[in-house]
Each structure stands twice: as structure tokens, then as C-alpha cells.
């Protein structure tokens, strides 16, 4: 069991250990620790260099391999609606919670100018999803337009009659190359993060560590509250009070597996067994759980909101306004439904946060650390959320079938 835990958490443990050592060095040596900053900047720059090819090739290759959009039918449509709806609900729930409770404290880092823009919903949407020049798509500052363009390219390749397989395979190979590049870069991550946080603590003080602790406690508690309230509600909507009892009677194995492996894919067998025990229609459960393991992450949605609020707090920006809330919800839903099914999706989501809110590049390792800290309970929400979504899909698909018969 201990070997499995080490295998699942090896990278986060090593990285968190590096961060802790870096924080200790920053506390001890204070401003002298800032001399290590170039080593941290190298790591951040390497990640930013790979992000544009990563986005383009992973997303386009994933979409181009889809062959049977028309054959998916009613189950797929209802499933996607449920995925988006539950991801939006958890995002709004988290957004309201962070407005009621300050989850990260009040330490400020003066790395970015606080420029206030006049809000125009039309222009905001245009700027979020498009650019006026092709070369602008190659900038890390235009992540969402790049994603939109890449999705269009992926569907365009999928519509080809000739050479589709060759092009799709080529994109997939290049996608694998970019993912291998990230693996190579991550060998340097312990040094980069050690240096980055030593410099950060040395320059701005140890209070930022308190922010991480507050944020982690907030996330763990909020995840538990969301689990109890909303998964109870979803199982009740699906099957009534008796369905709630059966749901909690059979979900324990999936909870343990998700926390132990920290992987939605690795938890799929236990989820399928849980669905069998719950007597969910096999056609629905097999489709929803398989798809959910890759493109439905309620825990990731919750973490995305926390990451955004965390950055706003430490960079002394006001987390207020319709445009700010709207962008936060869009990013969290994208992270939980769209990008979660793409290799490196969490990485892309974090880059998207930095890009859309125009934070400096130094912000990336700060929120990446939050991702590692929140991974266990986040994965639990992701996995159990797939079961509750399967129940909802069955409820609505069965209802529709009855109405049509």
C-alpha cells in the first residue's frame, strides 16, 4: 500500500519538499535568498516556452480522433449538459464561499501594476476568445483564443475524408513529443521551485506560507461541505431518499481509491463496480463514467476558483466585478470539462488563469503549488462526481424515453 501511495504522490511529495526547503532558506537568509531567483525564472520560462505547442497539438490531436459525433446520441447530449451544469454549480458555490470567507489572508506581492479597465461585456467576450492577427495566437497572453482556434482546426481535420488518419496520427506524435518535453523540464522542477520560493520568501516574507495553509484548509473543508450537500442532493433528485442511502452505502470504495491513487482513470474500475451496485443502466454508466474520468472534474473547478482568488489576494487586486466573476466561472468550467480531457490540461488551465487576468509569469508556480496541495480531495470530488452525474443522466434519459414512448 505504501509503495502505491509513493508511486501516486512521488512527484507532488518531491516538489512540496523542495518548496518547503526553499521557504526555510528564504526565512533564514532573507534578502540574500533572492540571488537564487534566476534558477527559478529558468524553470518558469521553460514552461512558458512549451505552452503554445502543447495547447495546439494536444487539443487538435484529441479532437481530430473523434469519429462518431452523430452516433453518440441522446446519452452523450444529456451527459455533456450534466457535466457542464454540475461544473458550473461547483464553480458558483466556490465563488460565493470565497466572497463570504477570505481563504488566503492579506499578503501583497508587488509584481504587477493594478490597472483598472472599463468593463464592456461585448468587448470582453471578443478579447477572451479571438485575436485579430494569426501571429498573436503564438503568444502565451492569448491562451483562450489559441484554444478556440485549435478546437476549430481539430474539428476541421476530423471532417476530412482523405488523409485524416495520417494527419491525426502526426499531430498525436507531436503531442507526445511536447508532453515528453514537459517531463524533461519537470526533472528540473525541484531545483526551480526551491529557488523560486526561496527568493519569494526572502523578498516578501514568510506570511505567504500562511496563505497556503489557510487556502489548503479552506479547500479541504469546502470540498467536504460540497460533497455532503450536493452529492446528497443529486442522488436524491435521481432516486429519492432511498437512493441517497444506497449511494452512500456503495461509494466508500471509490472515495478510498480516488484519495489513494489521486487519479480519476485509476479509480474508474471501482467507479464501474459502484455503478453496478447502484444498478445504473449499463449503457449510461459505461459511457458517463468513462467520459467523466477524462472530461468531468468538479474538484478541478473548485481548485481553479481558489487559484484565481489566491492570485488576486497576493497581488493586491480586488476580486470584484461582473467581468472578474464571469471570467473566473468560464475558466473553472473549461478546466473541469474541456481541458481536463486533454494531456497537460491542468497546466493549460493554470496558464489560462495567468493569461486572462494578465498576471506576471511569476504567478504560475504559485498556483501550480495550490494544484498539488489540493489534489487528493479534488480527485475525490472528481471521481464521486462522476457517479452522481451518472445517476442524473440516467434520471433525465429515462424520463425522456418514457415521455417519448
DONUPA-544671 format. One record per residue (C-alpha): x, y, z; residue number from 1; residue in one letter. Coordinates in Angstrom, 3 decimals, m for minus. Example, Ala and Ser with C-alpha at 12.3 -4.5 7.8 and 13.67 -1.06 7.14 Angstrom:
REM residues 2
+----------+----------+----------+-----+---+
!        x !        y !        z !   k ! r !
+----------+----------+----------+-----+---+
!   12.300 !   m4.500 !    7.800 !   1 ! A !
!   13.670 !   m1.060 !    7.140 !   2 ! S !
+----------+----------+----------+-----+---+
***
This chain:
REM residues 405
+----------+----------+----------+-----+---+
!        x !        y !        z !   k ! r !
+----------+----------+----------+-----+---+
!    0.000 !    0.000 !    0.000 !   1 ! X !
!    2.830 !    2.410 !    0.917 !   2 ! X !
!    4.538 !    1.703 !   m2.421 !   3 ! X !
!    1.323 !    2.539 !   m4.285 !   4 ! X !
!    0.941 !    5.790 !   m2.345 !   5 ! X !
!    4.565 !    6.716 !   m3.112 !   6 ! X !
!    4.028 !    5.911 !   m6.792 !   7 ! X !
!    0.893 !    8.084 !   m6.931 !   8 ! X !
!    2.261 !   11.022 !   m4.953 !   9 ! X !
!    6.003 !   10.845 !   m5.700 !  10 ! X !
!    6.187 !   14.000 !   m7.832 !  11 ! X !
!    3.960 !   16.178 !   m5.585 !  12 ! X !
!    5.879 !   14.999 !   m2.499 !  13 ! X !
!    9.249 !   15.816 !   m4.064 !  14 ! X !
!    8.039 !   19.197 !   m5.303 !  15 ! X !
!    6.397 !   20.124 !   m1.992 !  16 ! X !
!    9.555 !   19.071 !   m0.163 !  17 ! X !
!   11.578 !   21.326 !   m2.489 !  18 ! X !
!    9.182 !   24.205 !   m1.820 !  19 ! X !
!    9.414 !   23.686 !    1.954 !  20 ! X !
!   13.223 !   23.685 !    1.821 !  21 ! X !
!   13.087 !   26.812 !   m0.351 !  22 ! X !
!   10.793 !   28.538 !    2.167 !  23 ! X !
!   13.144 !   27.647 !    5.022 !  24 ! X !
!   16.107 !   29.026 !    3.083 !  25 ! X !
!   14.125 !   32.203 !    2.352 !  26 ! X !
!   13.243 !   32.664 !    6.031 !  27 ! X !
!   16.839 !   32.118 !    7.173 !  28 ! X !
!   18.728 !   34.095 !    4.539 !  29 ! X !
!   16.007 !   36.686 !    3.792 !  30 ! X !
!   17.024 !   39.102 !    1.012 !  31 ! X !
!   20.208 !   37.143 !    0.268 !  32 ! X !
!   17.953 !   34.301 !   m0.944 !  33 ! X !
!   16.822 !   36.470 !   m3.871 !  34 ! X !
!   20.138 !   35.643 !   m5.551 !  35 ! X !
!   18.596 !   32.250 !   m6.329 !  36 ! X !
!   15.783 !   33.845 !   m8.366 !  37 ! X !
!   17.387 !   33.253 !  m11.811 !  38 ! X !
!   17.251 !   29.480 !  m11.206 !  39 ! X !
!   13.510 !   29.754 !  m10.580 !  40 ! X !
!   12.968 !   32.054 !  m13.569 !  41 ! X !
!   14.617 !   29.492 !  m15.844 !  42 ! X !
!   12.011 !   26.915 !  m14.797 !  43 ! X !
!    9.081 !   29.283 !  m15.388 !  44 ! X !
!   10.430 !   30.382 !  m18.782 !  45 ! X !
!   10.893 !   26.774 !  m19.892 !  46 ! X !
!    7.253 !   26.044 !  m19.081 !  47 ! X !
!    6.033 !   29.117 !  m20.942 !  48 ! X !
!    8.118 !   28.181 !  m23.985 !  49 ! X !
!    6.362 !   24.833 !  m24.329 !  50 ! X !
!    2.801 !   26.002 !  m23.621 !  51 ! X !
!    1.757 !   27.157 !  m27.132 !  52 ! X !
!    2.792 !   23.946 !  m28.963 !  53 ! X !
!    1.376 !   21.926 !  m26.062 !  54 ! X !
!   m2.055 !   23.547 !  m26.404 !  55 ! X !
!   m2.207 !   23.332 !  m30.170 !  56 ! X !
!   m1.017 !   19.768 !  m30.686 !  57 ! X !
!   m2.708 !   18.099 !  m27.698 !  58 ! X !
!   m6.139 !   19.636 !  m28.293 !  59 ! X !
!   m6.142 !   19.341 !  m32.083 !  60 ! X !
!   m4.982 !   15.707 !  m31.991 !  61 ! X !
!   m7.574 !   14.786 !  m29.327 !  62 ! X !
!  m10.483 !   16.299 !  m31.266 !  63 ! X !
!   m9.366 !   15.043 !  m34.684 !  64 ! X !
!   m9.525 !   11.425 !  m33.447 !  65 ! X !
!  m13.273 !   11.640 !  m32.683 !  66 ! X !
!  m15.129 !    9.809 !  m35.444 !  67 ! X !
!  m18.756 !    9.370 !  m34.464 !  68 ! X !
!  m20.226 !   12.674 !  m33.281 !  69 ! X !
!  m23.605 !   11.831 !  m34.872 !  70 ! X !
!  m23.783 !    8.351 !  m33.364 !  71 ! X !
!  m23.311 !    9.429 !  m29.770 !  72 ! X !
!  m26.989 !   10.317 !  m29.438 !  73 ! X !
!  m29.144 !   11.334 !  m26.519 !  74 ! X !
!  m26.968 !    9.880 !  m23.756 !  75 ! X !
!  m23.978 !   11.930 !  m24.884 !  76 ! X !
!  m26.001 !   15.154 !  m25.124 !  77 ! X !
!  m27.589 !   14.746 !  m21.684 !  78 ! X !
!  m24.227 !   13.708 !  m20.227 !  79 ! X !
!  m22.485 !   16.818 !  m21.548 !  80 ! X !
!  m25.267 !   19.081 !  m20.239 !  81 ! X !
!  m24.999 !   17.438 !  m16.802 !  82 ! X !
!  m21.202 !   17.787 !  m16.820 !  83 ! X !
!  m21.372 !   21.491 !  m17.672 !  84 ! X !
!  m24.221 !   22.113 !  m15.211 !  85 ! X !
!  m22.515 !   20.406 !  m12.254 !  86 ! X !
!  m19.201 !   22.117 !  m13.065 !  87 ! X !
!  m20.948 !   25.491 !  m13.186 !  88 ! X !
!  m22.712 !   24.792 !   m9.892 !  89 ! X !
!  m19.481 !   23.901 !   m8.065 !  90 ! X !
!  m17.809 !   26.991 !   m9.543 !  91 ! X !
!  m20.579 !   29.305 !   m8.386 !  92 ! X !
!  m20.703 !   27.588 !   m4.975 !  93 ! X !
!  m16.947 !   28.121 !   m4.552 !  94 ! X !
!  m17.184 !   31.695 !   m5.810 !  95 ! X !
!  m19.871 !   32.542 !   m3.242 !  96 ! X !
!  m17.864 !   30.809 !   m0.496 !  97 ! X !
!  m14.681 !   32.769 !   m1.184 !  98 ! X !
!  m16.669 !   36.001 !   m1.151 !  99 ! X !
!  m18.118 !   35.129 !    2.255 ! 100 ! X !
!  m14.836 !   33.865 !    3.727 ! 101 ! X !
!  m11.370 !   35.183 !    2.891 ! 102 ! X !
!   m9.480 !   31.921 !    2.280 ! 103 ! X !
!   m5.933 !   33.270 !    1.874 ! 104 ! X !
!   m5.263 !   36.262 !    4.135 ! 105 ! X !
!   m3.722 !   39.588 !    3.201 ! 106 ! X !
!   m0.124 !   39.391 !    1.989 ! 107 ! X !
!    0.712 !   41.517 !   m1.050 ! 108 ! X !
!    3.304 !   40.973 !   m3.778 ! 109 ! X !
!    4.027 !   43.994 !   m5.932 ! 110 ! X !
!    4.931 !   42.298 !   m9.223 ! 111 ! X !
!    2.140 !   43.624 !  m11.393 ! 112 ! X !
!    0.591 !   47.004 !  m11.932 ! 113 ! X !
!   m3.011 !   47.192 !  m10.842 ! 114 ! X !
!   m4.603 !   48.653 !  m13.977 ! 115 ! X !
!   m8.361 !   49.101 !  m13.900 ! 116 ! X !
!  m10.143 !   48.702 !  m17.224 ! 117 ! X !
!  m13.573 !   49.929 !  m18.210 ! 118 ! X !
!  m15.849 !   46.902 !  m18.397 ! 119 ! X !
!  m17.692 !   46.192 !  m21.616 ! 120 ! X !
!  m19.208 !   42.699 !  m21.753 ! 121 ! X !
!  m19.189 !   42.592 !  m25.560 ! 122 ! X !
!  m15.558 !   43.624 !  m25.927 ! 123 ! X !
!  m14.587 !   41.387 !  m23.021 ! 124 ! X !
!  m16.010 !   38.292 !  m24.738 ! 125 ! X !
!  m14.401 !   39.239 !  m28.070 ! 126 ! X !
!  m10.995 !   39.723 !  m26.433 ! 127 ! X !
!  m11.331 !   36.495 !  m24.468 ! 128 ! X !
!  m11.973 !   34.216 !  m27.448 ! 129 ! X !
!  m10.389 !   35.861 !  m30.512 ! 130 ! X !
!   m7.418 !   37.869 !  m31.753 ! 131 ! X !
!   m7.107 !   39.976 !  m34.903 ! 132 ! X !
!   m3.782 !   38.574 !  m36.156 ! 133 ! X !
!   m2.670 !   34.952 !  m36.547 ! 134 ! X !
!    0.744 !   35.633 !  m35.025 ! 135 ! X !
!   m0.987 !   36.771 !  m31.817 ! 136 ! X !
!   m2.114 !   33.170 !  m31.307 ! 137 ! X !
!    1.524 !   32.275 !  m30.682 ! 138 ! X !
!    1.654 !   34.434 !  m27.559 ! 139 ! X !
!    1.170 !   32.987 !  m24.069 ! 140 ! X !
!   m1.021 !   36.024 !  m23.351 ! 141 ! X !
!   m3.772 !   34.775 !  m25.695 ! 142 ! X !
!   m4.448 !   31.287 !  m24.371 ! 143 ! X !
!   m8.221 !   31.124 !  m24.831 ! 144 ! X !
!   m8.156 !   32.394 !  m28.445 ! 145 ! X !
!   m5.494 !   29.776 !  m29.133 ! 146 ! X !
!   m7.736 !   27.060 !  m27.627 ! 147 ! X !
!  m10.743 !   28.221 !  m29.701 ! 148 ! X !
!   m8.664 !   28.236 !  m32.889 ! 149 ! X !
!   m7.194 !   24.823 !  m32.085 ! 150 ! X !
!  m10.652 !   23.310 !  m31.480 ! 151 ! X !
!  m11.754 !   24.586 !  m34.914 ! 152 ! X !
!   m8.663 !   23.054 !  m36.521 ! 153 ! X !
!   m9.289 !   19.764 !  m34.711 ! 154 ! X !
!  m12.883 !   19.543 !  m35.959 ! 155 ! X !
!  m11.744 !   20.537 !  m39.464 ! 156 ! X !
!   m9.289 !   17.643 !  m39.518 ! 157 ! X !
!  m12.000 !   15.313 !  m38.214 ! 158 ! X !
!  m14.211 !   16.284 !  m41.178 ! 159 ! X !
!  m11.612 !   15.239 !  m43.751 ! 160 ! X !
!  m12.298 !   12.159 !  m45.856 ! 161 ! X !
!   m8.749 !   11.659 !  m47.076 ! 162 ! X !
!   m5.541 !   11.721 !  m45.055 ! 163 ! X !
!   m7.439 !   12.261 !  m41.801 ! 164 ! X !
!   m5.774 !    9.354 !  m40.024 ! 165 ! X !
!   m2.292 !   10.379 !  m41.168 ! 166 ! X !
!   m2.727 !   13.980 !  m40.048 ! 167 ! X !
!   m4.315 !   12.955 !  m36.766 ! 168 ! X !
!   m1.528 !   10.471 !  m36.082 ! 169 ! X !
!    1.123 !   13.067 !  m36.894 ! 170 ! X !
!   m0.463 !   15.562 !  m34.508 ! 171 ! X !
!   m0.675 !   12.860 !  m31.849 ! 172 ! X !
!    3.033 !   12.059 !  m32.237 ! 173 ! X !
!    3.982 !   15.729 !  m31.918 ! 174 ! X !
!    1.650 !   15.975 !  m28.911 ! 175 ! X !
!    3.555 !   13.102 !  m27.309 ! 176 ! X !
!    6.793 !   14.947 !  m28.013 ! 177 ! X !
!    5.543 !   18.081 !  m26.246 ! 178 ! X !
!    4.400 !   16.007 !  m23.266 ! 179 ! X !
!    7.831 !   14.354 !  m23.127 ! 180 ! X !
!    9.364 !   17.824 !  m23.218 ! 181 ! X !
!    7.350 !   18.735 !  m20.130 ! 182 ! X !
!    8.543 !   15.540 !  m18.428 ! 183 ! X !
!   12.139 !   16.566 !  m19.127 ! 184 ! X !
!   11.507 !   20.108 !  m17.854 ! 185 ! X !
!    9.920 !   18.671 !  m14.702 ! 186 ! X !
!   13.220 !   16.972 !  m13.832 ! 187 ! X !
!   14.452 !   20.493 !  m13.183 ! 188 ! X !
!   11.287 !   21.428 !  m11.249 ! 189 ! X !
!   12.610 !   20.606 !   m7.737 ! 190 ! X !
!   15.566 !   22.970 !   m8.269 ! 191 ! X !
!   13.429 !   25.612 !   m9.979 ! 192 ! X !
!   10.726 !   25.620 !   m7.313 ! 193 ! X !
!   13.269 !   25.525 !   m4.479 ! 194 ! X !
!   14.994 !   28.599 !   m5.908 ! 195 ! X !
!   11.749 !   30.366 !   m6.750 ! 196 ! X !
!   10.216 !   30.033 !   m3.287 ! 197 ! X !
!   13.493 !   30.776 !   m1.506 ! 198 ! X !
!   13.620 !   34.037 !   m3.456 ! 199 ! X !
!    9.905 !   34.723 !   m2.930 ! 200 ! X !
!   10.024 !   34.231 !    0.842 ! 201 ! X !
!   13.329 !   36.090 !    1.067 ! 202 ! X !
!   11.841 !   39.112 !   m0.669 ! 203 ! X !
!    8.280 !   39.193 !    0.672 ! 204 ! X !
!    8.441 !   37.360 !    3.985 ! 205 ! X !
!    7.029 !   34.142 !    5.421 ! 206 ! X !
!    3.416 !   35.310 !    5.526 ! 207 ! X !
!    2.801 !   33.815 !    2.071 ! 208 ! X !
!    3.273 !   30.370 !    3.677 ! 209 ! X !
!    0.362 !   31.194 !    5.974 ! 210 ! X !
!   m1.679 !   31.975 !    2.864 ! 211 ! X !
!   m1.043 !   28.484 !    1.509 ! 212 ! X !
!   m2.034 !   26.915 !    4.822 ! 213 ! X !
!   m5.254 !   28.937 !    5.011 ! 214 ! X !
!   m6.056 !   28.173 !    1.382 ! 215 ! X !
!   m5.469 !   24.440 !    1.867 ! 216 ! X !
!   m7.656 !   24.272 !    4.994 ! 217 ! X !
!  m10.367 !   26.258 !    3.218 ! 218 ! X !
!  m10.315 !   23.916 !    0.218 ! 219 ! X !
!  m10.425 !   20.713 !    2.281 ! 220 ! X !
!  m13.332 !   21.959 !    4.383 ! 221 ! X !
!  m15.213 !   23.342 !    1.377 ! 222 ! X !
!  m14.719 !   20.098 !   m0.562 ! 223 ! X !
!  m16.231 !   18.142 !    2.342 ! 224 ! X !
!  m19.212 !   20.513 !    2.594 ! 225 ! X !
!  m19.815 !   20.376 !   m1.159 ! 226 ! X !
!  m19.588 !   16.573 !   m1.101 ! 227 ! X !
!  m22.211 !   16.214 !    1.622 ! 228 ! X !
!  m24.655 !   18.828 !    0.326 ! 229 ! X !
!  m24.567 !   18.428 !   m3.429 ! 230 ! X !
!  m23.903 !   14.715 !   m3.884 ! 231 ! X !
!  m26.713 !   14.055 !   m1.415 ! 232 ! X !
!  m28.911 !   16.424 !   m3.435 ! 233 ! X !
!  m28.007 !   14.846 !   m6.775 ! 234 ! X !
!  m28.655 !   11.304 !   m5.529 ! 235 ! X !
!  m31.959 !   12.479 !   m4.022 ! 236 ! X !
!  m33.035 !   14.102 !   m7.312 ! 237 ! X !
!  m32.140 !   10.899 !   m9.123 ! 238 ! X !
!  m33.709 !    8.289 !   m6.849 ! 239 ! X !
!  m35.264 !    9.869 !   m3.791 ! 240 ! X !
!  m34.379 !    9.314 !   m0.135 ! 241 ! X !
!  m33.729 !    5.604 !   m0.614 ! 242 ! X !
!  m31.317 !    6.475 !   m3.427 ! 243 ! X !
!  m29.310 !    8.620 !   m1.003 ! 244 ! X !
!  m28.891 !    5.697 !    1.387 ! 245 ! X !
!  m27.824 !    3.349 !   m1.398 ! 246 ! X !
!  m25.444 !    5.983 !   m2.809 ! 247 ! X !
!  m23.547 !    6.413 !    0.469 ! 248 ! X !
!  m23.594 !    2.673 !    1.116 ! 249 ! X !
!  m21.705 !    1.953 !   m2.124 ! 250 ! X !
!  m19.474 !    4.996 !   m2.640 ! 251 ! X !
!  m16.808 !    4.263 !    0.002 ! 252 ! X !
!  m14.519 !    2.215 !   m2.259 ! 253 ! X !
!  m14.446 !    4.954 !   m4.876 ! 254 ! X !
!  m13.596 !    7.527 !   m2.183 ! 255 ! X !
!  m10.694 !    5.484 !   m0.847 ! 256 ! X !
!   m9.402 !    4.614 !   m4.331 ! 257 ! X !
!   m9.521 !    8.212 !   m5.530 ! 258 ! X !
!   m7.634 !    9.535 !   m2.495 ! 259 ! X !
!   m5.155 !    6.652 !   m2.571 ! 260 ! X !
!   m4.330 !    6.851 !   m6.278 ! 261 ! X !
!   m5.015 !   10.559 !   m6.889 ! 262 ! X !
!   m6.203 !    9.567 !  m10.366 ! 263 ! X !
!   m9.659 !    9.567 !  m11.948 ! 264 ! X !
!   m8.555 !    6.996 !  m14.514 ! 265 ! X !
!   m7.156 !    4.649 !  m11.866 ! 266 ! X !
!  m10.447 !    4.990 !   m9.960 ! 267 ! X !
!  m12.562 !    4.027 !  m12.981 ! 268 ! X !
!  m12.739 !    0.268 !  m12.156 ! 269 ! X !
!  m14.046 !    0.981 !   m8.640 ! 270 ! X !
!  m16.497 !    3.516 !  m10.066 ! 271 ! X !
!  m17.815 !    0.976 !  m12.570 ! 272 ! X !
!  m18.279 !   m1.534 !   m9.754 ! 273 ! X !
!  m20.075 !    1.127 !   m7.717 ! 274 ! X !
!  m22.376 !    1.871 !  m10.661 ! 275 ! X !
!  m23.120 !   m1.841 !  m10.955 ! 276 ! X !
!  m24.035 !   m2.000 !   m7.255 ! 277 ! X !
!  m26.236 !    1.066 !   m7.699 ! 278 ! X !
!  m27.890 !   m0.705 !  m10.663 ! 279 ! X !
!  m27.315 !    2.223 !  m13.005 ! 280 ! X !
!  m28.180 !    1.399 !  m16.615 ! 281 ! X !
!  m25.001 !   m0.145 !  m18.041 ! 282 ! X !
!  m25.107 !    1.801 !  m21.322 ! 283 ! X !
!  m25.329 !    5.027 !  m19.352 ! 284 ! X !
!  m22.775 !    4.179 !  m16.653 ! 285 ! X !
!  m20.135 !    2.840 !  m19.054 ! 286 ! X !
!  m20.390 !    5.942 !  m21.248 ! 287 ! X !
!  m20.710 !    8.540 !  m18.491 ! 288 ! X !
!  m18.035 !    7.122 !  m16.197 ! 289 ! X !
!  m15.501 !    6.576 !  m18.974 ! 290 ! X !
!  m16.040 !   10.079 !  m20.334 ! 291 ! X !
!  m16.285 !   11.552 !  m16.842 ! 292 ! X !
!  m12.888 !   10.138 !  m15.876 ! 293 ! X !
!  m11.347 !   12.364 !  m18.522 ! 294 ! X !
!  m13.641 !   15.372 !  m19.054 ! 295 ! X !
!  m15.554 !   15.948 !  m15.812 ! 296 ! X !
!  m13.636 !   17.340 !  m12.841 ! 297 ! X !
!  m15.691 !   19.152 !  m10.210 ! 298 ! X !
!  m12.721 !   19.208 !   m7.849 ! 299 ! X !
!  m10.652 !   20.938 !  m10.524 ! 300 ! X !
!  m13.368 !   23.581 !  m10.928 ! 301 ! X !
!  m13.249 !   24.293 !   m7.201 ! 302 ! X !
!   m9.444 !   24.464 !   m7.259 ! 303 ! X !
!   m9.489 !   26.872 !  m10.227 ! 304 ! X !
!  m11.598 !   29.393 !   m8.319 ! 305 ! X !
!   m9.279 !   29.110 !   m5.311 ! 306 ! X !
!   m6.220 !   29.638 !   m7.533 ! 307 ! X !
!   m7.746 !   32.772 !   m9.027 ! 308 ! X !
!   m8.712 !   34.218 !   m5.637 ! 309 ! X !
!   m5.275 !   33.339 !   m4.265 ! 310 ! X !
!   m3.525 !   35.306 !   m7.013 ! 311 ! X !
!   m5.861 !   38.263 !   m6.650 ! 312 ! X !
!   m5.108 !   38.365 !   m2.930 ! 313 ! X !
!   m1.323 !   38.149 !   m3.017 ! 314 ! X !
!   m1.018 !   40.539 !   m5.976 ! 315 ! X !
!   m3.276 !   43.040 !   m4.195 ! 316 ! X !
!   m6.006 !   43.085 !   m6.841 ! 317 ! X !
!   m9.677 !   43.419 !   m5.965 ! 318 ! X !
!  m11.671 !   40.271 !   m6.706 ! 319 ! X !
!  m14.860 !   42.124 !   m7.569 ! 320 ! X !
!  m16.930 !   42.946 !  m10.639 ! 321 ! X !
!  m19.107 !   41.030 !  m13.100 ! 322 ! X !
!  m16.248 !   40.662 !  m15.584 ! 323 ! X !
!  m13.975 !   39.147 !  m12.925 ! 324 ! X !
!  m16.635 !   36.667 !  m11.735 ! 325 ! X !
!  m17.689 !   35.764 !  m15.284 ! 326 ! X !
!  m14.098 !   35.057 !  m16.345 ! 327 ! X !
!  m13.488 !   33.000 !  m13.191 ! 328 ! X !
!  m16.520 !   30.783 !  m13.849 ! 329 ! X !
!  m15.606 !   30.357 !  m17.525 ! 330 ! X !
!  m12.047 !   29.346 !  m16.632 ! 331 ! X !
!  m13.166 !   26.904 !  m13.943 ! 332 ! X !
!  m15.736 !   25.217 !  m16.212 ! 333 ! X !
!  m13.177 !   24.987 !  m19.013 ! 334 ! X !
!  m10.704 !   23.475 !  m16.558 ! 335 ! X !
!  m13.268 !   20.974 !  m15.281 ! 336 ! X !
!  m14.949 !   19.905 !  m18.527 ! 337 ! X !
!  m12.842 !   20.766 !  m21.574 ! 338 ! X !
!   m9.177 !   20.898 !  m20.620 ! 339 ! X !
!   m9.375 !   18.062 !  m18.105 ! 340 ! X !
!   m9.663 !   15.616 !  m21.010 ! 341 ! X !
!   m6.500 !   16.924 !  m22.646 ! 342 ! X !
!   m2.975 !   15.786 !  m21.712 ! 343 ! X !
!   m1.478 !   18.559 !  m19.600 ! 344 ! X !
!   m4.933 !   20.091 !  m19.110 ! 345 ! X !
!   m4.244 !   21.317 !  m15.560 ! 346 ! X !
!   m1.090 !   23.005 !  m16.787 ! 347 ! X !
!   m3.027 !   24.697 !  m19.609 ! 348 ! X !
!   m5.748 !   25.797 !  m17.174 ! 349 ! X !
!   m3.195 !   27.423 !  m14.885 ! 350 ! X !
!   m1.606 !   29.205 !  m17.835 ! 351 ! X !
!   m5.073 !   30.365 !  m18.865 ! 352 ! X !
!   m5.631 !   31.952 !  m15.447 ! 353 ! X !
!   m2.340 !   33.821 !  m15.642 ! 354 ! X !
!   m3.018 !   34.902 !  m19.228 ! 355 ! X !
!   m6.611 !   36.110 !  m18.970 ! 356 ! X !
!   m6.055 !   38.060 !  m15.775 ! 357 ! X !
!   m2.692 !   39.392 !  m17.010 ! 358 ! X !
!   m0.662 !   38.247 !  m14.027 ! 359 ! X !
!    3.146 !   38.127 !  m14.367 ! 360 ! X !
!    4.840 !   34.845 !  m15.271 ! 361 ! X !
!    5.981 !   34.507 !  m11.652 ! 362 ! X !
!    2.360 !   33.718 !  m10.762 ! 363 ! X !
!    2.419 !   30.292 !  m12.429 ! 364 ! X !
!    4.427 !   28.305 !   m9.854 ! 365 ! X !
!    2.365 !   29.940 !   m7.102 ! 366 ! X !
!   m0.927 !   28.480 !   m8.350 ! 367 ! X !
!    0.680 !   25.247 !   m9.562 ! 368 ! X !
!    1.583 !   24.614 !   m5.929 ! 369 ! X !
!   m2.082 !   25.003 !   m4.968 ! 370 ! X !
!   m2.910 !   22.307 !   m7.511 ! 371 ! X !
!   m0.540 !   19.843 !   m5.857 ! 372 ! X !
!   m1.811 !   20.660 !   m2.356 ! 373 ! X !
!   m5.484 !   20.223 !   m3.280 ! 374 ! X !
!   m5.026 !   17.122 !   m5.437 ! 375 ! X !
!   m6.291 !   14.377 !   m3.024 ! 376 ! X !
!   m9.688 !   15.899 !   m2.075 ! 377 ! X !
!  m10.021 !   17.346 !   m5.585 ! 378 ! X !
!   m9.648 !   13.896 !   m7.130 ! 379 ! X !
!  m12.233 !   12.553 !   m4.683 ! 380 ! X !
!  m14.753 !   15.150 !   m5.884 ! 381 ! X !
!  m13.871 !   14.360 !   m9.493 ! 382 ! X !
!  m14.448 !   10.622 !   m9.055 ! 383 ! X !
!  m17.572 !   10.703 !   m6.860 ! 384 ! X !
!  m18.965 !   13.459 !   m9.082 ! 385 ! X !
!  m18.867 !   11.020 !  m11.994 ! 386 ! X !
!  m21.117 !    8.606 !  m10.091 ! 387 ! X !
!  m23.613 !   11.301 !   m9.118 ! 388 ! X !
!  m23.610 !   12.578 !  m12.699 ! 389 ! X !
!  m24.326 !    9.065 !  m13.967 ! 390 ! X !
!  m27.358 !    8.954 !  m11.697 ! 391 ! X !
!  m28.550 !   12.307 !  m13.038 ! 392 ! X !
!  m28.000 !   11.268 !  m16.653 ! 393 ! X !
!  m29.978 !    8.078 !  m16.051 ! 394 ! X !
!  m32.764 !   10.099 !  m14.436 ! 395 ! X !
!  m33.139 !   12.515 !  m17.362 ! 396 ! X !
!  m32.558 !    9.999 !  m20.168 ! 397 ! X !
!  m35.045 !    7.534 !  m18.671 ! 398 ! X !
!  m37.586 !   10.331 !  m18.212 ! 399 ! X !
!  m37.193 !   11.426 !  m21.791 ! 400 ! X !
!  m37.544 !    7.889 !  m23.061 ! 401 ! X !
!  m40.704 !    7.370 !  m21.081 ! 402 ! X !
!  m42.144 !   10.575 !  m22.426 ! 403 ! X !
!  m41.458 !    9.500 !  m25.975 ! 404 ! X !
!  m42.850 !    6.027 !  m25.649 ! 405 ! X !
+----------+----------+----------+-----+---+
***
